[in-house]
Amino acid sequence: AELAKEKGMKPNILLDNLIEAAQAISGGASDEASSSVLRVFGLTEERILRSFGETLQMGPGSESKEVLLMKFATSSDECRTSCSLGFSEAGPLVTQMEAKRQQVADDLLQKASEAGDLASTLQPLQTLAALLPRLPEDASRTESLKVIATDSATHLEEDIQSAQDAVDGAWADEVLRLARGFDEALASTSLHLGKMEEDVLPKVAQIHLACAEQSVEDSQTLASELDILALLAYGKCPSEVKKQIVGFVDSLEKKLADRMFKVSKSDIASILQAAASADKARTSADAAEASLAAKLGAIEPVAPQLGQAMAEVEKPSGMNPNLVVKTLKGLQPVWASAAGTSACTECLQTILEKFNTKLADAGRKAMAVEGEIKDTKLAALSSLASEAQAAQAALVEVSAGSLQAQSFIATLARTLIDCNLTSAEEELSKESGMNSAALLKNIQAIGKEWARADDLEVQWMDRWNSTREKVEARMRESMEDAMSTKNEKKKQALLKFASDFDAACTSFSEGSLHEDLKTLSSETAV
């Protein structure tokens, strides 16, 4: 009944029944009974031998079943001997099974030798390795294993180089898996190689490092690569490769922080996960506590606002200055925790500098408009500069000197002074038809902005002095003409202009045009 089972046969029950049957006929039995018992013994040995062969092909992990079947064979042989049943032509079952083990080993060795690729070589080699401890030493087999090991090591080296050329992490992982497999399989031989994994590991780590470098914009892939690097760094990874891992992780702070300023809140979470993986990789490589996740965590509360402001100031046109100022104000409650992070400070510094430049551009555009619209635009810009200056001051105060303040008010003032000086210079360059009212308006605008421009460099004062000298020269010429033609109306108009001129620039420029013209008119009259 047990022999009739295709699977699930219970060897112990079968053996017990065989022993009972053998003992029953040992005291004398009919030829038919003896023949029947021997036939069952033959069928049993055939079944056990077949099962033994299948077990040998199963590879590592099947040793216990192999031992159990061998015990069965020993008991079966002992029963034959004790009951004087004799053996088949093939001999004792134990002898047959030992021959079977040798045959399977030879077949596996041939299969490994003739395999066309590493994976096809490793599978029979691993199965053979499980048999070697129960096989006698064989110089020919050892030499064949040595050839297989040498050829496999060469192919592994070629494959890992190809994987490195292709920057293929999956390929590199497969090569590493095979290398470990060969090391484990050959460990049971007398070759004592066991260094294939050690040979390919540096390049595997470098390949994953290259994959990580290519994945900075893809947080999930980056995290995966960093997790792999963390595992590799725990192994026999050379110190030079570990240094490369540490260097890469240290370079991630600014790269990931810059990404946080450009992505949505949901994407920020994946960046923080990548940072946590980076910390694990650095700790594995350097055995020192890493803090990238903590640093980027401090950025999280301000990242969306900084990103929004940066997007505005980077627009080639159409920037919304009110949105930038609103962002600067909104940063104040949360800036203290982020101010110590260089990436945040650098980002905000860039925003302030670009906003300062944009403010100057807006001032020049407003100056190009005529009429009341110009005055409205300039008034709005002046108010905006003051608001931005106040918002910036609050941020600078908690930045411990890491944030360099921009002078928005002074920048706008200098822009307006420059534009008005240019307009005044253009009027003064006219040989005739100069518009004195327009000229005076420019001078008055310059006087209004001069104090807000902070400490102007010498070249600004030189430029103003040159303009003033031209104004004075033109006014003297006009006064001389008015006196020579006895044009009292023109004389009074010139004195009025001079009085208004003095009022406009007396706070930053010495001299009195009115007094000069008054003296000139008196001398000419005499």
C-alpha positions in Angstrom: 0.0 0.0 0.0 2.8 2.4 0.9 4.7 1.6 -2.4 1.5 2.3 -4.4 1.5 5.9 -3.2 2.8 8.2 -5.9 3.7 10.7 -3.2 3.5 10.9 0.6 5.0 7.5 1.1 6.0 6.9 4.8 9.4 5.2 4.7 9.3 4.2 8.4 6.0 2.3 8.0 7.3 0.7 4.8 10.6 -0.4 6.5 8.8 -1.8 9.6 6.5 -3.9 7.4 9.5 -5.2 5.3 11.4 -6.2 8.5 8.4 -8.1 9.8 7.9 -9.9 6.5 11.6 -10.7 6.3 11.7 -12.1 9.8 8.5 -14.1 9.1 10.2 -16.0 6.3 13.6 -16.4 7.9 12.5 -19.5 9.8 11.4 -21.2 6.7 8.8 -20.2 4.2 7.5 -21.3 0.8 9.4 -20.2 -2.3 6.3 -18.2 -3.3 6.4 -16.2 0.0 10.2 -15.7 -0.2 9.9 -14.6 -3.8 7.2 -12.1 -2.9 9.2 -10.6 0.0 12.3 -10.2 -2.3 10.2 -8.6 -5.0 8.9 -6.0 -2.5 12.4 -5.4 -1.3 13.5 -4.8 -4.9 10.6 -2.4 -5.6 11.3 -0.6 -2.3 15.0 -0.2 -3.1 14.1 1.0 -6.6 11.7 3.6 -5.1 14.2 4.7 -2.4 17.0 5.0 -4.9 14.9 7.1 -7.2 13.9 9.4 -4.3 17.5 9.6 -3.3 18.5 10.8 -6.7 15.8 13.4 -6.7 16.8 14.6 -3.3 20.5 15.0 -4.4 19.3 17.3 -7.2 17.4 19.5 -4.8 20.6 21.2 -3.6 21.2 23.1 -0.3 18.6 22.3 2.4 17.9 18.7 1.3 20.6 17.2 3.5 18.3 16.0 6.2 16.2 14.1 3.7 19.3 12.6 2.2 20.5 11.4 5.6 17.0 9.9 6.4 17.1 8.0 3.1 20.6 6.7 3.8 19.5 5.5 7.2 16.6 3.7 5.5 19.1 2.0 3.2 21.4 1.0 6.0 18.4 -0.6 7.9 17.2 -2.3 4.8 20.7 -3.8 4.1 21.0 -4.9 7.7 17.6 -6.6 7.4 18.6 -8.5 4.3 21.8 -9.6 6.0 20.2 -10.6 9.3 17.5 -12.5 7.5 19.8 -14.1 4.9 17.9 -12.7 2.0 21.0 -11.7 0.0 21.3 -8.7 -2.2 20.4 -7.9 -5.7 22.9 -7.9 -8.5 23.4 -4.2 -8.0 24.6 -4.9 -4.4 23.6 -3.3 -1.1 21.3 -0.3 -1.3 23.8 1.8 0.6 26.4 1.0 -2.0 24.0 1.9 -4.8 23.1 5.2 -3.2 26.8 6.1 -2.7 27.3 5.4 -6.4 24.2 7.4 -7.2 25.7 10.3 -5.2 28.9 10.1 -7.2 27.1 9.9 -10.5 24.9 13.0 -9.7 28.0 14.9 -8.6 29.8 14.0 -11.9 26.7 15.1 -13.9 26.4 18.4 -11.9 30.1 19.1 -12.5 29.8 18.5 -16.2 26.7 20.7 -16.4 28.4 23.5 -14.5 31.5 23.2 -16.8 29.4 23.3 -20.0 27.0 26.1 -18.9 26.8 29.1 -21.2 26.3 31.8 -18.6 27.0 32.6 -14.9 23.5 31.8 -13.6 23.4 28.5 -15.5 26.9 27.7 -14.0 25.9 28.6 -10.4 22.8 26.5 -10.1 24.4 23.1 -10.6 27.5 24.3 -8.7 25.4 25.1 -5.6 23.7 21.7 -5.8 27.2 20.0 -6.1 28.5 22.1 -3.1 25.8 20.5 -0.9 27.1 17.0 -1.9 30.8 17.6 -1.5 31.0 17.1 2.3 29.8 13.5 1.7 32.0 12.7 -1.2 35.6 11.5 -1.1 38.4 13.8 -2.2 38.9 13.8 -5.9 41.9 15.6 -7.5 40.3 15.6 -10.9 37.0 17.1 -9.5 39.0 19.8 -7.6 40.9 20.8 -10.7 37.6 21.1 -12.7 36.1 23.2 -9.9 39.2 25.4 -10.0 38.7 26.0 -13.8 35.0 26.8 -13.2 35.9 29.2 -10.4 38.6 31.0 -12.5 36.3 31.3 -15.5 33.4 32.5 -13.4 35.5 35.2 -11.7 36.6 36.5 -15.1 33.0 36.6 -16.4 31.9 38.3 -13.2 34.5 41.0 -13.7 33.4 41.5 -17.3 29.7 41.7 -16.3 30.3 44.2 -13.5 32.3 46.4 -15.8 29.5 46.3 -18.4 27.0 47.1 -15.6 29.2 50.1 -14.6 29.4 51.3 -18.2 25.6 51.1 -18.5 25.1 52.6 -15.0 22.6 49.7 -14.4 22.0 49.1 -10.7 19.7 46.0 -11.3 22.4 44.4 -13.4 25.0 45.2 -10.7 22.8 43.6 -8.0 22.5 40.4 -10.1 26.3 40.2 -10.5 26.7 40.7 -6.7 24.1 38.0 -6.0 25.9 35.6 -8.3 29.3 36.5 -6.8 27.9 35.7 -3.3 26.5 32.4 -4.6 29.9 31.4 -6.1 31.6 32.2 -2.8 29.2 30.2 -0.8 29.3 27.2 -3.2 33.1 27.2 -3.4 33.5 27.6 0.4 32.9 23.8 0.8 35.8 23.0 -1.5 39.5 22.9 -0.7 40.1 25.9 -3.1 39.5 28.5 -0.3 38.7 31.2 -2.8 35.7 33.1 -1.3 36.6 36.6 -2.6 34.4 37.0 -5.7 31.9 39.2 -3.7 34.8 41.2 -2.3 36.1 41.8 -5.8 32.9 43.1 -7.3 31.5 44.9 -4.3 33.4 48.2 -4.9 32.0 48.6 -8.4 28.5 47.6 -7.3 28.7 50.4 -4.7 30.0 52.8 -7.3 27.3 51.9 -9.8 24.6 52.6 -7.2 26.3 55.8 -6.2 26.2 56.8 -9.9 22.5 55.8 -10.0 21.8 57.9 -6.9 23.6 60.9 -8.4 21.4 60.6 -11.5 18.2 60.3 -9.3 18.4 63.5 -7.3 15.3 64.9 -9.1 13.4 61.6 -8.3 13.1 61.3 -4.6 11.7 57.8 -4.5 14.4 56.4 -6.7 17.0 58.3 -4.8 15.8 56.9 -1.5 15.9 53.4 -2.9 19.5 53.8 -4.1 20.6 55.3 -0.8 19.0 52.4 1.1 21.0 50.0 -1.1 24.2 52.0 -0.5 23.5 51.8 3.3 23.5 48.0 3.0 26.6 47.9 0.8 28.5 50.2 3.2 27.9 47.7 6.0 29.7 45.0 4.1 33.3 44.7 2.8 33.1 48.1 1.1 36.5 49.7 0.7 37.2 52.9 2.7 37.7 54.9 -0.5 34.2 54.0 -1.7 32.8 54.8 1.8 34.4 58.2 1.5 32.6 58.7 -1.9 29.3 57.8 -0.3 29.9 60.3 2.5 30.9 63.0 0.0 27.7 62.4 -2.0 25.4 62.5 1.0 27.1 65.7 2.2 26.4 67.3 -1.2 22.7 66.5 -1.0 21.7 69.2 1.5 21.6 72.1 -1.0 20.3 70.0 -3.9 17.4 68.6 -1.9 16.7 71.9 -0.2 16.6 73.6 -3.6 14.1 71.0 -4.8 12.0 71.6 -1.7 11.6 75.2 -2.8 10.3 74.1 -6.1 7.8 71.3 -5.4 4.4 70.8 -3.8 3.9 69.9 -0.1 3.2 66.2 -1.0 6.5 66.0 -2.9 8.4 67.5 0.1 7.5 64.4 2.1 9.3 62.1 -0.4 12.3 64.4 -0.3 12.4 64.1 3.5 12.2 60.3 3.1 15.2 60.4 0.8 17.0 62.5 3.4 16.4 59.9 6.0 17.8 57.2 3.7 20.8 59.5 3.1 21.4 59.6 6.8 21.4 55.8 7.0 23.8 55.6 4.1 26.2 58.1 5.7 26.0 56.4 9.1 26.8 53.1 7.5 29.8 54.5 5.7 31.1 56.7 8.4 29.7 55.3 11.7 28.9 58.9 12.6 25.5 60.4 13.4 24.0 62.1 10.3 21.6 65.0 10.4 20.4 65.7 6.8 16.8 64.8 7.6 16.8 67.1 10.7 18.2 70.0 8.6 15.7 69.5 5.8 12.9 69.1 8.4 13.7 72.6 9.6 13.2 73.8 6.1 9.8 72.2 5.6 7.7 75.0 7.3 9.2 77.7 5.1 9.9 75.8 1.8 6.5 76.5 0.1 6.7 80.2 0.9 10.3 80.5 -0.3 9.5 78.5 -3.4 6.5 80.8 -4.2 8.6 84.0 -3.7 11.5 82.6 -5.8 9.1 81.7 -8.6 7.9 85.3 -8.7 11.3 87.0 -8.7 12.6 84.6 -11.4 9.8 85.6 -13.8 11.3 87.4 -16.8 8.3 89.7 -16.6 5.0 90.1 -14.8 6.3 89.6 -11.3 3.7 90.3 -8.6 5.7 92.4 -6.1 2.8 92.4 -3.6 2.9 88.6 -3.4 6.7 88.7 -2.7 6.2 91.3 0.1 3.3 89.2 1.5 5.6 86.2 1.5 8.3 88.0 3.4 5.8 89.0 6.0 4.4 85.5 6.2 7.9 84.1 6.9 8.4 86.1 10.0 6.7 83.7 12.5 8.5 80.6 11.2 11.9 82.0 10.1 13.7 81.5 13.4 13.8 77.7 13.0 15.0 77.8 9.4 17.5 80.8 9.7 20.3 78.5 10.8 20.0 76.4 7.6 22.4 77.7 4.9 20.1 76.5 2.1 17.2 78.6 3.4 19.4 81.6 4.0 20.9 81.4 0.5 17.4 81.0 -1.0 16.0 84.0 0.9 19.2 86.0 0.1 18.7 85.3 -3.6 15.0 86.3 -3.4 15.9 89.6 -1.7 18.6 90.4 -4.2 16.4 89.6 -7.2 13.5 91.5 -5.7 15.8 94.5 -5.3 16.8 94.3 -8.9 13.2 93.9 -10.0 12.2 97.0 -7.9 14.8 99.0 -9.8 13.4 97.8 -13.1 9.9 98.7 -12.0 11.1 102.2 -11.1 12.6 102.7 -14.6 9.4 101.5 -16.2 7.3 103.8 -14.1 9.6 106.7 -15.1 8.9 106.0 -18.8 5.1 106.7 -18.2 3.7 110.2 -18.5 1.2 112.1 -16.5 -0.7 111.1 -13.3 -0.2 107.4 -14.0 3.5 107.9 -13.4 2.9 109.6 -10.1 0.5 106.8 -9.0 3.0 104.1 -10.0 5.9 105.8 -8.2 3.9 106.3 -5.1 2.9 102.6 -5.1 6.5 101.5 -5.6 7.7 103.8 -2.8 5.1 102.3 -0.4 6.0 98.7 -1.5 9.7 99.4 -0.9 9.0 100.6 2.6 6.9 97.5 3.3 9.5 95.2 2.0 12.2 96.9 4.0 10.2 96.5 7.2 9.5 92.8 6.5 13.1 92.2 5.6 14.3 93.9 8.8 12.3 91.4 11.0 13.9 88.5 9.2 17.4 89.9 9.4 17.0 90.4 13.1 16.6 86.6 13.8 19.2 85.5 11.2 22.3 86.1 13.4 24.2 87.9 10.7 23.7 85.2 8.0 21.3 87.4 6.0 22.6 90.5 4.2 19.9 93.1 4.1 19.0 94.9 0.8 18.2 98.6 0.8 15.0 98.6 -1.2 14.2 102.2 -0.4 17.7 103.3 -1.4 17.6 101.2 -4.6 14.4 102.8 -5.7 15.7 106.2 -4.8 18.9 105.8 -6.8 16.9 104.5 -9.8 14.7 107.5 -9.8 17.7 109.9 -9.3 19.4 108.2 -12.2 16.3 108.6 -14.5 15.7 112.2 -13.5 19.4 113.1 -13.9 19.3 111.5 -17.4 16.2 113.5 -18.3 17.8 116.7 -17.0 21.0 116.1 -18.9 18.9 115.6 -22.1 17.2 118.9 -21.6 20.4 120.7 -20.9 22.0 119.2 -24.0 19.4 121.1 -26.2 21.0 124.1 -27.8 17.5 125.8 -28.0 14.0 125.0 -26.9 15.0 123.7 -23.5 11.9 123.0 -21.3 12.8 124.7 -18.0 9.6 123.5 -16.3 10.4 119.9 -17.2 14.0 120.5 -16.1 12.8 121.9 -12.7 10.5 119.0 -12.2 13.5 116.6 -12.7 15.6 118.6 -10.2 12.7 118.6 -7.6 12.4 114.8 -8.0 16.1 114.4 -7.5 16.0 116.5 -4.3 13.1 114.4 -3.0 14.9 111.1 -3.5 18.5 112.1 -2.6 18.2 111.6 1.2 16.6 108.2 0.7 19.4 107.0 -1.5 21.7 106.6 1.5 25.4 107.4 1.0 25.8 108.0 -2.7 29.3 107.3 -4.1 31.5 110.2 -5.4 30.5 109.6 -9.0 26.9 110.4 -8.2 27.9 113.7 -6.7 30.2 114.4 -9.6 27.4 113.8 -12.0 25.0 116.1 -10.0 27.7 118.8 -9.8 28.1 118.6 -13.6 24.4 119.0 -14.0 24.2 121.9 -11.6 27.0 123.7 -13.4 25.2 123.3 -16.7 22.0 124.6 -15.2 23.7 127.6 -13.7 25.5 128.4 -17.0 22.2 128.2 -18.9 20.5 130.4 -16.4 23.2 133.0 -16.4 23.1 133.1 -20.2 19.3 133.6 -20.1 19.6 136.3 -17.4 22.2 138.2 -19.4 19.9 138.0 -22.4 16.9 139.2 -20.3 18.9 142.2 -19.0 20.3 143.1 -22.4 16.8 143.1 -23.9 15.3 144.7 -20.8 12.9 141.8 -20.6 11.6 142.2 -17.0 9.1 139.3 -17.3 11.9 136.9 -18.3 14.1 138.2 -15.5 11.4 137.5 -12.9 10.7 134.1 -14.4 14.4 133.2 -14.2 14.6 134.4 -10.6 11.5 132.3 -9.8 13.1 129.3 -11.4 16.3 129.9 -9.4 14.4 130.1 -6.2 12.5 126.9 -6.9 15.8 125.2 -7.9 17.5 126.2 -4.7 14.6 124.9 -2.7 14.8 121.6 -4.5 18.5 120.9 -3.9 19.5 122.9 -0.9 19.5 119.9 1.3 22.2 118.1 -0.6 24.0 120.7 -2.7 25.8 123.9 -1.7 25.3 127.3 -3.4 22.3 129.5 -4.3 21.4 130.0 -7.9 18.9 132.7 -6.9 21.6 134.8 -5.3 23.9 134.3 -8.2 21.2 135.5 -10.7 20.1 138.3 -8.5 23.7 139.6 -8.2 24.2 139.2 -12.0 21.0 141.2 -12.7 22.1 144.0 -10.4 25.6 144.2 -11.9 24.2 144.2 -15.4 21.7 146.9 -14.5 24.5 149.2 -13.3 
